[in-house]
C-alpha cells in the first residue's frame, strides 16, 4: 500500500505504509525505536493484525499542518506533519 503526495512545488512523493509506520513520530513508537534490541532467542508475540500485510486504513487532516494516519495493525496515534512527511522521502 502506498500514498502519493503532490507538493505545491510540483514535486511528487510516494510513501509506503511500511515507511510511514516505521517512521511514526508518536511517543510510543519513538520510545520503541530507542529501546535496546530484544533478545533474539526470545519469541516475539504479535497480534493477528500485525501478522497481516500492513495497509493504511485512513488518513484524517489535523488542522492545516498534518495528518493522523490509521494503520491496519490498529495504530493511529502518530501525527504526521507536512514537514515530517516531506523528510521521509529524502
C-alpha positions, 0 to 999 in steps of 0.5 A: 500500500502506498500514498502519493503526495503532490507538493505545491512545488510540483514535486511528487512523493510516494510513501509506503505504509511500511515507511510511514509506520516505521517512521511514526513520530508518536511517543510510543513508537519513538520510545520503541525505536530507542529501546535496546534490541530484544533478545533474539532467542526470545519469541516475539508475540504479535497480534493477528493484525500485525501478522497481516500485510500492513495497509493504511486504513485512513488518513484524517487532516489535523488542522492545516499542518498534518495528518493522523494516519490509521494503520491496519495493525490498529495504530493511529496515534502518530501525527504526521506533519507536512514537514515530517512527511516531506523528510521521509522521502529524502 
